[in-house]
Amino acid sequence: MTILLTVLGILVFVVGLLFSIAWHELGHLSTAKLFGIRVPQYMVGFGPTIWSRRKGDTEYGVKAIPLGGYIRMIGMFPPGPDGRIEARSTSPWRGMIEDARSAAFEELGPGDEKRLFYTRKPWKRVIVMFAGPFMNLVLAAVIFIGVAMSFGFQTQTTQVAGVQQCVISQSEKRDTCEKKDPVSPARAAGLQKGDKIVAFNGQRVEDWSTLSGLIRKTIGPATITVERDGAERVLQATLAKNMVAEKDSNGEVVPDKYVPAGYLGFAASTEIVPLSFPQSVDRMGIMIGDGVESIVALPSKIPDLWSAAFGDGPRKDDSPVGVVGAARIGGEVMTLDIPAQNQIAMMLFLLAGFNLSLFLFNMLPLLPLDGGHIAGALWESLRRRLARLFKRPDPGPFDVAKLMPIAYVVAGIFICFTLLVLVADVFNPVKIS
């Protein structure tokens, strides 16, 4: 049964992956056609074609390897300086440029001279290339905000789930009291499991974030108002100074970092709480910020990833995950002993995170990514404006094809990194259980 559920989870993720890819390419396709650019192909996947159908002047199809997709637009690069589309050179670097230029004009038919990508104004090309990643951002936001508002997140509350018996520095990473450990302030004050803290030092509190902040700022005497058996009671406590986990600006725990702060000594209960629309948008903003930081930190994670893939190093929770790893997580979600609605929410959050990653990754200003073409169009617009400002001849379209050797190097680095992640995902995967 576990195997069947795992396979089901993987298939569900693959379907979501294919939809995300098709959705991305639809952004490019729709805007390209809007601006009159001819698009001979719209394909989901790579490799051999499984199914295709021609409608108008575009072939729509699905290929065997669901690891990406593409549309082909006529005239992605301008002709060479001599006006020729195709030429030959003995230089391998020059050959790359000429091959890219030649491929951009394949299937050029009568009347297509006015339907070339490079002939469109830079702002139109920016829209066409941005539309794909933007579709992924929209899909990620709709899924994330929709699930956050309808289902919610597991959130700590002000209700007491348990009382610590003694004061133990969290940096010691132990939970067994020793004779030298003083009694916890919560136990000494008479706090009990099931109590709901409604006020701290006379200030009403409704959420864990506020309560936690007040406790951390207080060392010494304090009043704690709790709701117990339908009535409110005021407890007197003397908060201790203790080493506790450091939190970042978003209230998230920073791993392996500790700071001195006020300590009461109880565990907060958790429950799934739906968020309001503003809260969901704020949480989405945090998710985007974390995604940007993860992209920037990718190079620093390569040593640990290599150790996890080819050595005996552990696979860290924040380790980069590829399509195979994400599919495995999807399969693992379906085997968890949790309610079906929790499984659905986790799968949707996984899909939202994947789409957000697609957006951020494709916006890198590097060829052959969408962000590289956007950067090229913006540079062309800038230099044309400068030429007009200084009354110089129009420099013409920026020849992105000249950057193809760099694009091949970047693509090679991406392929090597993808293979490293793939090996780690297969032999030392990230697990959620």
Helices and strands as residue ranges (DSSP letters): H 2-34, E 41-55, E 58-72, H 92-103, G 112-114, G 117-119, H 122-150, E 153-163, G 170-172, H 185-189, E 196-200, E 203-204, H 208-217, E 220-228, E 231-247, E 253-263, E 266-273, H 277-310, H 323-335, H 340-362, H 370-389, G 400-403, H 404-427
